[in-house]
């Protein structure tokens, strides 16, 4: 069990490093309820946000 805890801790540290060094994650992390896992998952799922039209631009 200790080995598993150590792996989870290391993965958590990697996730934290990725999230805090990724410009797309930064604004997401300011939203209440959005943590490291959610922010990085959204960035991976959405990809390049500029591919989407801005709200009010004639969707």
HELIX and SHEET records of a PDB file:
HELIX    1   1 UNK A    2  UNK A   21  1                                  20    
HELIX    2   2 UNK A   23  UNK A   29  1                                   7    
HELIX    3   3 UNK A   36  UNK A   46  1                                  11    
HELIX    4   4 UNK A   49  UNK A   51  5                                   3    
END                                                                             
